Amino acid sequence: MPLTKKSLKKKTTGKRARLVPRKDKRGLQATEIALATDSPEVADLVAQVQSTGGAAVGAYREPLSGRAILLAALPLDAVQPTPFQRDLSPTHAKRLANKIEEAGSFLDPLIVVRGEDGKFWTPNGRHRLAAAKMLGLRQIMALVSPDEALAFRILALNTEKAHNLRDRSLEVIRMARNLARRKSTSKETDFTAEFEAPELITLGIVYEKNGRFGGGAYSPFLKKVDRFMDRGLAVSLRTRQDYAARIEQIEGQVKRIIEQLQTRGFKSPYLRSYVVARINPVRFHKPNKGDTKPPMPIAEALTRMAASAKKFNVDSVKSADLALVAAVASGED
């Protein structure tokens, strides 16, 4: 269905969904959560922390899963970011260090797991770790888990620095490559929680080659046709490598169309979104409730998209079309 002012108003003025607390309660009681630091459940962690020059401060069982967690002070050089998370933003790290300095307290512990190299990894504290180094701290407080797999799952919960599409896509493709190397027979479908969405893997491959790729324009298309594969990670990554290459070719055509539109006087920042939407073969598809099947296979969709890009008629573009795209984009911010 084409976008109209009426549908835009309906979309942006809907009621907020209410959050309803769960009636049946679960998890541990307070007496079950308490755990001594000399408990066998954390003995190995305590020894590892002490071997780095750190100190165990306390321990507890996480109230949802019951897994043991150690609260510890760790030397800063004993902790490093996971190798697959987003790149450090120096600007954000400096801003964070300044705010911590102003507050006079470093209150938020890192979450830390034991990495594959035997060191401590933080999957959610890269910028706090950098800020602590800028502040010259000797030690940093951490919640240490023996569950290495948590490093992959927790990235989806990371709120330290808001994810944008590029950051999240690069994290996901790095995770996928890491897991493919270590667990090559595992399937993509085994890691749906860690990867969050299949299109992030595909977009991540494109972003690896071109950090300035406009992935936001292609995301709505990929959400409709990209699905997790019931194949081994090594195999699925080779397939996605082909998808990414085809998207790059389509992007080359899109850039050509944008240049032609700019020559005709169109200067909108939404040109890419408009062009990609016009050549999207599934843009009008609305799935039935509960239907998770793609409207067409992604390979076929990419073929049609490329064909549409080649025969795109720039003379058919109207200023009103771009104004509507801009209005929709503003309503979604």
Residue, then its C-alpha position, 0 to 999 in steps of 0.5 A: m500500500p502506498l504511503t499517504k498522509k492519512s496512513l502516516k497520521k494513523k501510524t504516528t498517533g497510535k496509543r502506547a502499549r501498556l506494560v502488564p506485570r507477569k502474574d506468576k512469579r519465578g526465580l530464586q528467593a533471597t536466601e537462595i541467592a546468597l553465595a559465599t566466595d569460598s563456595p565450589e561454584v565460584a572457586d575457579l573464578v576466585a583463583q583466576v581473579q586473584s592470579t591477575g592481582g584482583a580480589a573477590v568481593g562477594a558472590y551470588r546466584e543470579p535470581l533468574s537462572g540461578r547461575a553463580i556470579l562473582l563480584a570482583a575488583l580487577p586490574l584494568d589490564a586484566v580485562q579486554p573487550t570481546p573481539f567481535q563487538r563494536d568499535l570504540s568511539p573515542t568521543h563517547a569514551k571521553r564524554l563518559a570519563n568527564k561525566i564520571e569525573e564530575a559525579g566523583s564515583f564509578l558506580d556501574p560494574l562491568i559484566v565480565v566472562r572468561g574468554e576463549d584465550g583464558k583472559f577476562w572479556t567484557p561484552n558490554g563495557r568497552h567504553r567504561l573500560a576506556a573511560a576508567k583508563m583515561l581516569g587512571l584507575r587501578q582497579i575496576m569492579a566487575l560482575v564475573s560469570p563463568d559462562e563464556a556463551l554469555a559474551f555472545r548473548i549479552l550484546a543484544l542487551n547492551t545499552e551503554k552506547a545506543h546501537n546504530l545499524r552499522d554498529r550492531s551489524l558489525e558486532v553480529i558478523r564478527m560474532a558469526r565469524n568467531l562462532a563459525r571458526r569455533k563451532s563450524t557445524s553449528k547452524e545459524t538457527d542455533f544462535t537466533a538470540e545472539f544474532e537478533a535478526p538475520e539481515l544483520i549478518t548480511l548487512g554486516i558483511v557489506y559494512e565490513k567492506n564499506g563502513r559508510f554504506g547506507g544500510g538503513a535504506y536496505s533494512p526494510f527490504l531485507k527484513k521481509v526476505d532474509r531468514f536464518m538458515d538451517r545450515g552450518l555457519a561456515v556454509s551460511l556465511r559463504t551464501r551470505q557473502d554472495y548476497a552481500a556482493r549482490i547488494e553492493q552491485i545494486e548499491g552501485q546502481v542506486k548511486r548512479i540513479i541518485e547522481q542523475l536525480q541530483t543533476r535534475g535538481f533533487k537534493s533531498p537527504y532521503l534520495r537513497s531511501y526513496v530509490v531503494a524503496r522504489i526498486n524493492p520488489v516486496r515493498f507492498h507485501k503485508p504478511n498475514k498474522g503469524d506468517t513468518k515465510p518470506p514473500m519470495p526467496i532472497a536470491e529471487a528478490l535480489t535479482r528483481m531488485a537489480a533488474s528494477a535498478k537498471k531500468f529505473n526511470v528518473d523522469s518519473v520522480k516527483s518532488a511530492d514523492l520525496a516530500l512524503v518519504a521525508a515526512v514518514a522518516s521524520g515521523e519514525d525518528 
